[in-house]
Amino acid sequence: MAGGWARDDAVNEQIDISTQEAIARMRARNAGRGAVASAEFCAECDEPIPEARRAAIPGVQLCVHCQSGRDRAFKPAGGINRRASKDSQLR
């Protein structure tokens, strides 16, 4: 149950919007990967990419080790905090 001026389904609506935005960002990031054939050898270290990985991820270009390094270095874009904290509302 929402209080104040918010509708009863405002929280669920916000969760749905946030989820849809995250999915849209990931789809935009991965756009075009399916059109490229999977590489047999890693684009960074030239190690062979296992057949199971190539079958599971169409268009894969990196081995697990190199992809893990990129994933660790990836800094996600800051999201929008639509629910302001009580402190910021009092200022």
N, C-alpha and C positions, 0 to 999 in steps of 0.2 A: 504494500500500500504506500503510495507516494503521498507526500505531505506538501503543504503550501500550494503553489501555483502549478506544480507539475502534474501531468496526467498520470494515471495509475500504471500505464505501461511504458513510462518514460525510460526507466532503467533498462528494460529489455530492448527497447528500440535503440538505445545508445550502444548496447553491446552488439546488436546486429550491425549497426553502422560501422563500428570500429572493426568488426570482423570482416565486413565487406571491403573496407578500405585496405586492410592488411592483405587480403587475397588479391585485390587489384594491384597493389604494389609488387607482390611476388610474381604475378602474371606478367606485368610490364617488364620486370627484371629478367624473366625467363623467355620473353617473346623471341620467337625465331629459333630457339634451340632445337625444336623438333624438325626443322627443315634441314639441319646439318646432320650429316651422317656421323655416327659415333667413331671416334678415333681408336685405332688398335694400340697406339702408343701415346703416352702422356705428352701433352704439348709443352710441358715445362721440364720434365726430367727424363723423357724418352723411355721410361719403364713401360712394360706391357700392361694394358688395362684388361682385367679379367673379363671373360665373356659374360659372366653373370651380371657384372656392373654395367656393361654395354647394353645388355638386354633390359635391365631394370630402369636405366636412365637414358632414353633416346637422346642422341646428340652429345653425349658426354665427351669431354676433351681432356679431362685431368684424372690422374689416378687418385685413389683414396687419400694418400699421404699429402699430395699437393692441394687437393680440394679442402682437406682439413685445415691446412695452413691458411688458405684464403678465408675459410669460414671463421677462424679465430680472429683474423685481421679485420673482418667486416664489422663496421660500426653502423648499426641500424639508424635510420633517420629518426629524429625525435618526433614522437607523436604529439598530438594536441590533447592536453588535459582539459576535457570538457567539464569535469567536475572540479571546480575550484575548491581549495582547502578553506576551512573556516577562517583561518588566519588571514588569507588573502581577501576574503569577503569583508573582514572587519577593518581593513586598511583603507 
